[in-house]
Amino acid sequence: MVPFGGYSMPVQYADLGVGESHKWTREKASLFDVGHMVQHRLSGPGAAPLLETITPSSTASLPIDHSTLSCLLNPANGGIVDDTVITRLGPELFYLVTNAACKANDIAYLEEQIESRDTSHGTVEWEILNDWGLIALQGPLSADVLQQALVTAGVEDVDLKALYFGQCKHVKLSLSPQQSSDPDTPVLISRGGYTGEDGFEISIPPALTVLFTTHLLESGGRERLRLAGLGARDSLRLEAGMCLYGHDLDDNTTPVEAGLSWIVHKDRRASGGFHGDETILRQLRPAKDGGSAPKHRRVGLIVEGAPAREGAEIIDPASPNSVEVVGRVTSGCPSPTLGKNIAMGYIRAPLHKAGSQIEVLVRGKRRKAEVVKMPFVKSQYWKETTGTAPS
């Protein structure tokens, strides 16, 4: 157990080591307790305009029961205050999940942004879902495990094959007469996750959290489903090319620099109107239109010989007699899936281009490395057009 975001969190469980748990998730299904994440609801006529000010997402046009990855933006420079997933649950109702390690900063940020908003857009109600559970079911057997668990919980009208990546659904459970003082409170099942595998994140009312999680584990059976901790979660997300806030992202790094340009939705590029839009849109524009590309970007690396950890210096190999630092590693580990040392970090242009040969200083020794496209391991999201397909 380790302290994380104000909680005691398991790095691993007794039955599987970190590497074994990682492989189990890639081959079967794992259950992660992510209840330390912060769940929010924003509602009212001013909710969508607020979100379109503090994020680069098109929340006003986001379909109901659909989600999008986004980020809260620093008003001063367009940096990332925190990354988040935004889900639209109704015409004026949005659900957000933010990071536990950023909880105090995020709450202060949202308080300030709500208080200083343009009130002509209408009221905004904000609720933090304290004590709600949040679990992540990840892996190729996740849908089968969850479908069986729903049927045995009295839910037979939900076909998970028709619930695609980035979509969600409220489901009412019937587990036992003692399940809750409010048996009509549904759980929220969202298809997605932090591993690159098919899977679900499930938001659960407080009275149902332990009951449903236990039911899911029992229904899945140990031959298909195991608990997994922070160790496997970190190596899985790194193989999937996903960022960890405070390591790969911070409030001085824009979405463009972070390799997340795609979260700046097309219509927002035309209209702007979000925090830091001048900086972010200038980074997105070509030079002939007055644009200015970022001087450094987040990239993926394959490192020879030894794993490069956070803080390792990235070096230009064209200067063999001197150490010219052109970037730094922000996350790195041996990849259990690939059998190679993988890392991500920020590197100066034009060395950020895939195929660039660079070096990384690992424990005082220069190691050869190559810039590669991410994800390192092909994503297996369940999509409407092709079933399981890369993102």
N, C-alpha and C positions, 0 to 999 in steps of 0.2 A: 504494500500500500504506500502511496505517495501523496503529499498534499498537492491539490490542483484546483485552482479557482475557488478556494474556500471549502473544498470537499476532500475527503480521503478517497482516493481512486486506486483501483487495482491495476498494476502494470501487467500482470498475468494471473491466471488461475492455476491451481495446483495440478490439474489434470493435463495441461498442455503448456509447453514452453512457448516463448514469443514466436519463434520460427515455425513451430508446429501449428500454433493457432492461426498464424498468417496463412499457411498452406491450407488449413482446414476451411478457412473462409473462402479461398479461391476455388475449392473443390466441393464444399458442402454448404453449411450455413452456420453463421455465428451470431450471437446476440450480445450487443454492446449496451451497457447502461450509460446513456448520455443525458441523464436527468440533471446534470450540472449546467447544461446549456440553459440560456434564459429565453423563455417563451413570452411573447407579447401579443396583445390584440390592440389594433388601432381601428376606431370606427367613427362614423359620422361623415357628413358631406365634405369636411375638410381633410379627411384622411388621405385620399389619393393625391390632392394637390400638395400636401405636406411631404409625402413620399417622393413626389416628383421634384421637390426642392432639395431634399437631403440625399437622394440617390439618382443615378443616371438611368433608371429603369422607366419603362412605359407602364406604370402601374394603372393608369386610367384605362388602358386598353387591354390589360391582362385579363384573360377569360376567368370566370368564376371556377373555382376548384382547380386552378393551375398555379404553379410556382415558378419563380425565377431566382437564380443566384444574383445577388446585387451587393452593394456596399454603401455604408454611410460615409459621406464625404466631408472632408475638412473644408470649411468655408474659405479659409485663407489661401489654400494652395491646391485643392482638389485631391489631397492625400486621402488614404483610406483610414477612417476612424475605426471601422470594424467591417468584416464581411458578414453577410447575412443572407438568409433565404426568405423571400417575400412570397406569401401565398394569399391569393384573393379568395375569400370565403363567401362574399356577398357583394352587392352593389356598393356598399359603403363599409365593408368589413374586411380587414387584412390581418393576417397572422405572420409574425416575424420570429425567427430564431436567431439569437446572437450569442457571442462567446462568453463563457463564464469568467475567463480571465479579464475580460473588458467590462464586466458588469457595472462597476462603479462609474467608469468613464462614460459608458453608453447611457446609463440612466441620467447622468448630468447633462450629456449631450442632448438627449431627447427632451428632457425638461426644458432646456434653453430653446430648442428649436420649436417646440410646441408653443411656448410662451411668446416667442418673437415672430410667429407665423403671420401671414396676411389673413386677418380675421374675416375679410370679405368672402373668403372661400367657404366659410361655415365652421361649425364646431368640430373638435377632435376629442374623442374619448380614448384614453390610454389605460390599459390594464396589463399588469404583469401577472402571469399565471403561476404564482408562487405555489409550491408543493405539487404541481402537476408532474407526472412522470413523463419521461421521454426515453424510448428505447429504439435502437437501430438493429434491424434484422437484415443481415447482409450475406450474399453468397448465392450460387446458382440454384440451390434448393429452397431459397427463401419463399418463393411464391407457393410451392407445394406445402411447405410447413405452415405458412400463415393460412392458406386456404383450408387446410384440415382443421386448424385451430378455430377458425371462424365457424365452420360447420358444427363442430362439437360445442361451440359456445352459443348455438342457436341462431347463427346467421347463415342462411342458405341462399340468399338472393344477391350475393356479391360475387361476381366473376372477376378474379384478379387478372385474368388474361386480357380483359378490356380496360384495365387501369394501367396507363402508360407512364413512362418516365416524365416527371414534372407534373403529374396529376395527383389529386387527392380525393378522399371520400370519407364522410362521416358514417360511422357504423355503430349501431346500438347492440350491446352484448347482453346475453342472458346466461350468466355463469352459475349463480346460486342464489337462494333466497337472501343470503347475507351480503350480496355483492355491493350494495351501496344504499345509502339513504335516499339517493336520487337515481334510480335505475334507468331513467330516461336520458341521462347524460351520455352522449356518444363519445367514442374515441375517434381520433382523426388519423387516418392512414394515408401517408404520402409516399409515393413511389420515388425513390432516390436514395442518396446516401453519400458516404465519404470514402468509399473504398474502390470505386470504379466497377464494382460488381452490381448485378441486379439486386434490388433490395427495397426495404421500406423503413421509414421512420414513423413511429407511432406515438402520438401525444395522448396521454391517458389521464382522466380525472383522478384526483388524489385517492379517493376511496377504492378505485379499481386497480391502481398501479401494481401492487404486489400480487393481487389475485390474478390479473390477466397475464402478467409476466410469468408467474408460476404455471399457469395453464398453458401458455405457449411453449415453455420448456418441456413440460410433460407431454404435450401433444406432439412436439417435434421428435422427442426421443434422442438418447445420447448417440445413436448411430448416425443421426443427421444434424443435430443442433448442439452446439456447445457455447458456453459463455466465453467472451474474449475481452481483453483489457487494453490499456493504453498503448502497450508495446506494439501489439499487432495493428492497432488502429493507426499508429504513426507510420509504420512501414508500408501498410496498405495504401494510405493516402498519398505517400510519396511516390509509390509506383504508379498511382493514378494521376500524378502531376498536380495534386491539389495542395493549396497553401495552408499554412498554419499561422494564424495571426500572432504578431509579436516576434516572429522568426522570418517568414517570407513576405509579410505585409506590415506596413506601419503608416502612421498618418502623415509622413512626408513622401510617400510613394503613391503615385497616381495609378489608376487602373491600367493605363496604357503602358507605363513602365513595368507593371506587374504581369504583363502578358494577358490581361483581362479586358482588352478592348471590346470584345464581343458583348460585355455586359452593358456597354453604352449603346442603347437601342437606336435603331436607324432613325426614327422620328425625333429622338432627343438630339441627335447629331445635327439635325436641321434647325431645331428650335432652341436648343440650349435651355436655360432657365434653371439649371441645377448648380449646386455649390461647386466652385472651381471650374465652371464650364469654359472660361476663357483659356485656362491652361490646358485642360484636357482636350478641347476641340482643336487647339493649335497643334498639339502633339499628334492628333489624328489626321490633320490636313497635309497633303503633299506640299513640298517646298514651293512649287510653282504657284500655289494658291496662298502663299504666306505662312505655310506650316513650318513647324520646327520639331523634328523627330527627337525623342528622348535620347539623352546621352548614354543611358544604360538601360538594360532590360533584364527581366527574369528569364532564365534559360534552364534547360536540363543538361546534365553532364553525365557521361560515363567515364569513370576514373580508373586507371590501371593500378594494380598492385596493392592498394590499401584504401579503405573508405575515407572519404573527406567529410569531416564533420562541420557543424556550424562555426563560422568564423575563419575557416581556412582561406588563405589568400589565393586568388586566381591570378596567374602570371602569363604575360606575353612571352611565348617561347622564342620570338624573334630577337630577344635581348639576352643571349646566353651568358654574357659576362656581368650582367647586372639584373637585379630583380625589379621589373617594372610591374607593379600591381595594377591590374585592370578590372578587378572585381573581387567579390567575396562569396563564399558558400553560405547559404542560409539554412539548408537542411541536407542531411546526407546519411546513408546507411548502406550496408550490403543488401542487395535485393534477393529475398528468398526465392522469388519466381524466376528471375533471370540468371542468378548465379554471378552477378556482376555488381560492382560498386556504383551506386547511382547517387546523384546529388542534384540540387537546384541552387541557383544563386543569381546574383546580378553581375553583369559583365558589360564593359564599355563597348559601344558600337565602333566598328562594324563586326567585332568578334562575336557578337550575339547570334550571328547567322548559323543555322544548322550546318554541320560539317567542319566548322572552324576547329583547328587543332590548337589547344592551349595546354597549360600546365597548372597544377594545383600544388601548393606547398602543404604537405602532410607530415607533421612531426619533424619539420626541418628538412624534409627531402622533397625535391621536385618530382611530381608524378605526372605522366602524360595523361591527357584527358581530351575528350571530344564533346563539342556542343551538339546536342541531339534534340529532336522534336519530342514533345510530351503529348500524351501520357507515355510512360515507359512500357506499360503493359496495356494492351488493347482493352478499352472499356466494354462492358457487357450490359449496357442499359437496355431495358425493354421498351422498344419504341413502336409506334403504330405502323410505320411504313415497312419496317423490316424485322420486327420481333426484336431479338437481341442484336444490338449493333453498336459500333463505336460511336462515341459522342462527337 
